[in-house]
Structures are given as C-alpha cells and as structure tokens.
Amino acid sequence: SRNRGNTVENLSLEKLIETFESEFQFIKSNKEAYVRQKYIDPFFMLLGWDFNSNDVIPEDTVKIAGKPKSPDYSFRINDKRQFFVEAKKISVNIKDDKDPAFQVRRYGYNGKLPLCILTDFEEFAIYDTWVQPHKDDNSNIARIFYCTYKEYPEKIEYIKSIFSKEAIIGGSLAQWETKNKSKKGAEPVDEAF
C-alpha cells in the first residue's frame, strides 16, 4: 500500500521514532523544513493539534525590541496564544547551544507565555519563559525539561499532560503558571521594564 503521508490514522510515536532512526543520516543533511513536516508536525498531531485549523499558526509574529520576529509555530485555543515551538534542523545541539535557547526564551518572554518548546525532534526542551532571557545565558537556564527522541516513549505522558490540546483546554499552562511563577520570583515582561 502506498504511504499517504502523515495522517493521524497511520501515525504512532513508535513509527515516528523508527522512521527517524532509519532516515537519520539523510535527515542530518536536510533542511529544517523537512524535519518540521516529517517529524515535528506529526509529533504535535499525536498531541491532538490540527495543522489545518487556526489552532496552529506557522511563522507567527511577536514583537521583540519593536521588531517583528517569527517563531516557527504558535499553538492557540480560541485564537489566544498558548505556547510557541521553535524548530531547528538536527545539526543544532539543542541541549548545549545557548543561541536557540535564547531565541525561544525571548519569543516566549515577549509573547508573555509561561512555557515554550525548542525541538528538532531528535531533542526536545521545555523552557520557563517567564524568566527573563539574557544573551549569555547557558542553554540550561530556565530549562525545566529535556529529553531525546529515544526517551519519548517514557516521557510522552508528561509532555501530553502539559502540551496536548486537551491538556491546554483543561488549563494545564495556567495550572503550571500558578504553581511555579511565585517560586522563581519571575516577573512578566511588563513588570521587568
């Protein structure tokens, strides 16, 4: 039977991981757009997000220092932003490279969002974006979660509990924010200025 692309019916986390491993050498030389279409989009489809709706906005715009910037994805409920995802090609070291971490933290901080995700599918990081980002911050500053694709089977329930569409509708980000905001003395962007 012919492969009809990544429809939710023929999608499973195990299959995504298996395909990723079998294509790894090919993907390494490929562009971010390929990784997004073949792995990152389906990953979020597994979390209940519909890429053919207004719930997922590719290349959304957020103003940073008065200039428009474009996070790769904005996930929304009722047209209200919930979180950004910044995607990278797999040659980027998500765990240790401070520039992509700064980038996603800046998007989230300026967008006044509590959490944002940085991923290339091979690696997956969640950042607390209430914490004001600084250019020289190490990649682990404000990172609250990190895993590699090999850990997805054991970590997927945690990821779903915060970022699935169902969890977001159920208030997962608001609950996280309430529980964690006061702990760090974090202040939203308005108060910092």
Sequence and secondary structure as in RCSB ss.txt:
>XXXX:A:sequence
SRNRGNTVENLSLEKLIETFESEFQFIKSNKEAYVRQKYIDPFFMLLGWDFNSNDVIPEDTVKIAGKPKSPDYSF
RINDKRQFFVEAKKISVNIKDDKDPAFQVRRYGYNGKLPLCILTDFEEFAIYDTWVQPHKDDNSNIARIFYCTYK
EYPEKIEYIKSIFSKEAIIGGSLAQWETKNKSKKGAEPVDEAF
>XXXX:A:secstr
     S GGG  HHHHHHHHHHHHHHHHTS HHHHIIIIIHHHHHHTT  TTSTTEEET  EEETTEEE  SEEE
EETTEEEEEEEE  TTS TTT HHHHHHHHHHHHHTT SEEEEE SSEEEEEETTS   TT  TTTTEEEEEEGG
GHHHHHHHHHHHHSHHHHHTTHHHHHHHHHHHHHT   HHHH 
